[in-house]
Amino acid sequence: MAKKEVDVAIGLLFSHGKVLVGWRNKEQHQGNKNEFPGGKIEKNETAVQACRREVKEEVGADIENWFSWDELRYEYDDVIVRLFLFYSYVPDHLLAVIQNPWQWYSRDELTSLNFPKANDPIIQRMLWAPYIKISSEISDIERLNLNTMLYARNISVEQMKHLNKKFLSQLILNIDLAHALTRDEQRELGAIHIKQHQLKQFTANDLNLGCRYIAACHDLEGVLYAEKIGCEAAFLSPINTTNTHINAIPLGWTAFKSIAQRSHILIFALGGVTPKDLTTVQDCQAYGVAGISAF
C-alpha cells in the first residue's frame, strides 16, 4: 500500500544569527523531539500562508515577510513528508511575544539537539565553518580541515573540472563562476559569493532555492541589503589596514561590532585578521574570520 504523503510548511526564524527551536509533544508524529515551527498545509492554503499561520499559532509572533528557503522530501517508515521551508528575521520588538517552550539556539548548539531525521539537511545547511581561507589556488582545499572553507577566487571553469566533487561542501565560488555548474552542484557548494557591486543586481526572488549565499560587504548598507535579498552570511571588510588594499579605510573593531549587532545574518571579519581573532569576532556578535596569508 502506498504511503501517505503530507505537505508541511516550516518557518525558520532567525535573530542575530540564532535560530528558534521548540519541542514536539510525545503525542505528535516524531514526538519527544525538537522542532522548527510549522505544520500541515490546509486545503485551499498556500505553503507560505500555512507557514505564517502556524508560526503565529505556535510561536505567538505574526511575521508578514517570508522568503523561500528550500523544498525537501523525506520518507519515514509510515509516511512521506514534503517540506516547504521559508525563513524570516524576527524584529527585536517582537522577541518579547515569543511563547514557551520556544528558545533561541546558536548554530553550533543545533547539533546537540534531537530533531526528526527529515531535518538533517536543514541543520546541515545552517552550520557554517568559522574559518574561511581566500586563495587563487583551488588545490588549497585539499589541505583544509573540516572547520575551514575555501573561497576560491580568480579561478577558471577548467580548473573546476579537475576538483574532486567531495570538496564542494567546503568550496565558495563567486556567482559568475557558480552559474557554470549544474543546479545540483550549486546546492552542494559551501556557498555562492556575491561581490558588493553585484548585490544590487538581485532581489529576494533571484537567488536559487536551496543554495547558500555569502556577500562581500564594506558597510551597514551592504550588509542589510544582503540580508534583504536572502544571503545567509557576509564578509565585512576591511577590519584593519592590509597590504593588498592599502588605500581602503579600515572599519576597526568598534564599527565592525556596531554593524554585526544590527545584522541577523552571519558576519565574517575580513581584512588584517587572523584565526586567533575568532574569539574577538564572536564577542562582537559576529560568526567567523576570513583571510588570505594568515590562513
C-alpha positions as semicolon CSV with decimal commas, in nm:
position;residue;x (nm);y (nm);z (nm)
1;M;0,000;0,000;0,000
2;A;0,132;0,343;-0,094
3;K;0,244;0,559;0,193
4;K;0,051;0,870;0,279
5;E;0,215;1,193;0,164
6;V;0,188;1,502;0,381
7;D;0,274;1,858;0,278
8;V;0,425;2,058;0,562
9;A;0,521;2,426;0,580
10;I;0,819;2,512;0,801
11;G;0,911;2,860;0,920
12;L;1,276;2,912;1,011
13;L;1,308;3,214;1,238
14;F;1,642;3,389;1,278
15;S;1,753;3,660;1,517
16;H;2,109;3,792;1,513
17;G;2,245;3,463;1,383
18;K;2,047;3,244;1,623
19;V;1,766;3,001;1,536
20;L;1,430;2,948;1,708
21;V;1,367;2,588;1,819
22;G;1,078;2,423;2,002
23;W;0,973;2,079;2,130
24;R;0,725;1,825;1,987
25;N;0,484;1,663;2,233
26;K;0,503;1,284;2,259
27;E;0,151;1,250;2,108
28;Q;0,267;1,404;1,779
29;H;0,432;1,225;1,487
30;Q;0,806;1,209;1,566
31;G;0,720;1,328;1,918
32;N;0,955;1,394;2,207
33;K;1,192;1,572;1,971
34;N;1,298;1,924;1,890
35;E;1,131;2,103;1,601
36;F;1,113;2,418;1,396
37;P;0,778;2,600;1,378
38;G;0,537;2,465;1,119
39;G;0,262;2,222;1,037
40;K;0,039;2,070;0,769
41;I;-0,073;2,279;0,476
42;E;-0,452;2,302;0,483
43;K;-0,682;2,272;0,181
44;N;-0,707;2,595;-0,022
45;E;-0,398;2,730;0,158
46;T;-0,063;2,811;0,000
47;A;0,257;2,690;0,164
48;V;0,362;3,038;0,272
49;Q;0,014;3,111;0,413
50;A;0,036;2,791;0,616
51;C;0,381;2,891;0,737
52;R;0,262;3,230;0,859
53;R;-0,047;3,079;1,027
54;E;0,146;2,802;1,203
55;V;0,413;3,041;1,330
56;K;0,150;3,279;1,465
57;E;-0,035;2,993;1,638
58;E;0,271;2,816;1,780
59;V;0,520;3,095;1,843
60;G;0,291;3,390;1,904
61;A;0,451;3,626;1,651
62;D;0,272;3,729;1,332
63;I;0,552;3,755;1,076
64;E;0,441;3,902;0,745
65;N;0,753;3,886;0,528
66;W;0,872;3,536;0,438
67;F;1,138;3,418;0,192
68;S;1,161;3,079;0,025
69;W;1,448;2,873;0,170
70;D;1,421;2,520;0,028
71;E;1,193;2,229;-0,058
72;L;1,275;1,880;0,070
73;R;1,122;1,534;0,063
74;Y;1,177;1,269;0,329
75;E;1,038;0,916;0,356
76;Y;0,972;0,776;0,703
77;D;0,861;0,417;0,769
78;D;0,499;0,527;0,792
79;V;0,469;0,849;0,591
80;I;0,632;1,066;0,327
81;V;0,668;1,433;0,416
82;R;0,725;1,713;0,171
83;L;0,873;2,014;0,347
84;F;0,823;2,364;0,211
85;L;1,072;2,580;0,400
86;F;1,059;2,954;0,447
87;Y;1,262;3,188;0,664
88;S;1,227;3,528;0,821
89;Y;1,402;3,751;1,070
90;V;1,228;3,835;1,396
91;P;1,239;4,211;1,461
92;D;1,371;4,295;1,805
93;H;1,036;4,443;1,911
94;L;0,867;4,103;1,861
95;L;1,111;3,900;2,069
96;A;0,908;3,954;2,385
97;V;0,591;3,793;2,239
98;I;0,755;3,456;2,166
99;Q;0,588;3,184;2,372
100;N;0,736;2,896;2,569
101;P;0,883;2,644;2,504
102;W;1,043;2,818;2,203
103;Q;1,406;2,910;2,262
104;W;1,695;3,063;2,068
105;Y;1,998;2,846;1,988
106;S;2,329;2,918;1,820
107;R;2,409;2,726;1,501
108;D;2,660;2,506;1,682
109;E;2,407;2,414;1,951
110;L;2,170;2,267;1,693
111;T;2,388;1,956;1,658
112;S;2,331;1,864;2,024
113;L;1,950;1,872;1,989
114;N;1,723;1,582;1,894
115;F;1,544;1,662;1,567
116;P;1,345;1,428;1,338
117;K;1,564;1,282;1,063
118;A;1,388;1,488;0,797
119;N;1,555;1,797;0,948
120;D;1,913;1,674;0,897
121;P;1,971;1,864;0,569
122;I;1,815;2,177;0,721
123;I;2,055;2,173;1,014
124;Q;2,350;2,090;0,791
125;R;2,281;2,397;0,579
126;M;2,269;2,618;0,888
127;L;2,613;2,505;1,006
128;W;2,894;2,720;0,869
129;A;3,263;2,661;0,928
130;P;3,402;2,950;1,137
131;Y;3,714;2,992;0,921
132;I;3,735;3,086;0,554
133;K;4,060;3,085;0,359
134;I;4,078;3,301;0,047
135;S;4,302;3,176;-0,231
136;S;4,352;3,168;-0,607
137;E;4,480;2,812;-0,578
138;I;4,184;2,576;-0,574
139;S;4,414;2,288;-0,476
140;D;4,446;2,451;-0,132
141;I;4,109;2,299;-0,044
142;E;4,268;1,953;-0,027
143;R;4,474;2,061;0,276
144;L;4,199;2,225;0,480
145;N;4,039;2,074;0,789
146;L;3,662;2,048;0,818
147;N;3,620;2,372;1,015
148;T;3,756;2,578;0,725
149;M;3,606;2,666;0,387
150;L;3,790;2,796;0,082
151;Y;3,677;3,097;-0,118
152;A;3,848;3,021;-0,450
153;R;3,873;3,346;-0,641
154;N;4,011;3,417;-0,987
155;I;3,988;3,054;-1,094
156;S;3,854;2,916;-1,421
157;V;3,583;2,670;-1,516
158;E;3,860;2,447;-1,649
159;Q;4,021;2,432;-1,302
160;M;3,684;2,337;-1,154
161;K;3,664;2,032;-1,380
162;H;3,959;1,871;-1,201
163;L;3,821;1,925;-0,850
164;N;3,703;1,619;-0,660
165;K;3,330;1,672;-0,600
166;K;3,370;1,565;-0,236
167;F;3,520;1,911;-0,170
168;L;3,219;2,108;-0,299
169;S;3,072;2,148;0,050
170;Q;3,386;2,336;0,158
171;L;3,410;2,550;-0,155
172;I;3,288;2,907;-0,207
173;L;3,266;3,038;-0,564
174;N;3,163;3,376;-0,699
175;I;2,819;3,372;-0,854
176;D;2,953;3,421;-1,209
177;L;3,155;3,100;-1,185
178;A;2,890;2,913;-0,986
179;H;2,646;2,958;-1,274
180;A;2,873;2,735;-1,483
181;L;2,781;2,445;-1,251
182;T;2,462;2,241;-1,255
183;R;2,184;2,338;-1,014
184;D;2,257;2,030;-0,800
185;E;2,627;2,121;-0,783
186;Q;2,539;2,476;-0,680
187;R;2,329;2,336;-0,395
188;E;2,627;2,128;-0,281
189;L;2,864;2,427;-0,267
190;G;2,969;2,563;0,069
191;A;2,834;2,897;-0,052
192;I;2,793;3,121;-0,355
193;H;2,976;3,452;-0,328
194;I;2,830;3,786;-0,436
195;K;3,053;4,096;-0,452
196;Q;2,911;4,418;-0,313
197;H;2,883;4,578;-0,659
198;Q;2,689;4,269;-0,774
199;L;2,437;4,276;-0,488
200;K;2,203;4,537;-0,635
201;Q;2,155;4,317;-0,942
202;F;1,949;4,076;-0,729
203;T;1,625;4,068;-0,535
204;A;1,497;3,805;-0,292
205;N;1,332;3,618;-0,579
206;D;1,651;3,588;-0,786
207;L;1,860;3,360;-0,562
208;N;1,842;2,988;-0,631
209;L;1,634;2,779;-0,392
210;G;1,843;2,558;-0,165
211;C;2,174;2,744;-0,220
212;R;2,372;2,931;0,045
213;Y;2,491;3,282;-0,040
214;I;2,762;3,497;0,118
215;A;2,804;3,862;0,022
216;A;3,112;4,082;0,025
217;C;3,019;4,397;0,221
218;H;3,203;4,704;0,340
219;D;2,934;4,890;0,533
220;L;2,599;4,855;0,708
221;E;2,404;4,934;0,393
222;G;2,564;4,642;0,211
223;V;2,503;4,401;0,499
224;L;2,136;4,498;0,530
225;Y;2,082;4,461;0,156
226;A;2,250;4,119;0,159
227;E;2,012;4,024;0,439
228;K;1,714;4,161;0,245
229;I;1,774;3,951;-0,067
230;G;1,837;3,625;0,121
231;C;2,211;3,593;0,178
232;E;2,285;3,383;0,485
233;A;2,627;3,534;0,555
234;A;2,856;3,824;0,467
235;F;3,222;3,912;0,461
236;L;3,260;4,250;0,633
237;S;3,587;4,425;0,546
238;P;3,839;4,563;0,594
239;I;3,871;4,545;0,969
240;N;4,235;4,655;0,970
241;T;4,474;4,802;0,715
242;T;4,608;4,539;0,477
243;N;4,891;4,523;0,225
244;T;4,652;4,424;-0,053
245;H;4,416;4,722;-0,002
246;I;4,637;4,993;0,144
247;N;4,402;5,276;0,036
248;A;4,090;5,126;0,193
249;I;3,976;5,290;0,516
250;P;3,959;5,020;0,785
251;L;3,640;4,980;0,987
252;G;3,813;4,898;1,314
253;W;3,660;4,673;1,576
254;T;3,416;4,933;1,713
255;A;3,242;4,992;1,380
256;F;3,260;4,621;1,300
257;K;3,079;4,537;1,625
258;S;2,814;4,802;1,564
259;I;2,732;4,660;1,221
260;A;2,740;4,297;1,339
261;Q;2,498;4,374;1,622
262;R;2,247;4,519;1,375
263;S;2,263;4,221;1,141
264;H;2,065;3,898;1,152
265;I;2,294;3,713;0,908
266;L;2,629;3,554;0,989
267;I;2,917;3,802;0,970
268;F;3,276;3,701;0,888
269;A;3,552;3,950;0,969
270;L;3,795;4,006;0,680
271;G;4,097;4,228;0,631
272;G;4,402;4,213;0,854
273;V;4,259;3,944;1,083
274;T;4,393;3,601;1,175
275;P;4,240;3,278;1,306
276;K;4,338;3,396;1,655
277;D;4,083;3,678;1,623
278;L;3,787;3,438;1,628
279;T;3,710;3,500;1,997
280;T;3,719;3,877;1,944
281;V;3,489;3,842;1,644
282;Q;3,239;3,630;1,838
283;D;3,248;3,880;2,125
284;C;3,129;4,133;1,866
285;Q;2,827;3,906;1,797
286;A;2,972;3,806;1,461
287;Y;3,039;3,449;1,348
288;G;3,377;3,383;1,191
289;V;3,702;3,505;1,037
290;A;3,839;3,503;0,685
291;G;4,168;3,591;0,528
292;I;4,446;3,521;0,281
293;S;4,803;3,497;0,408
294;A;4,718;3,437;0,776
295;F;4,509;3,134;0,683
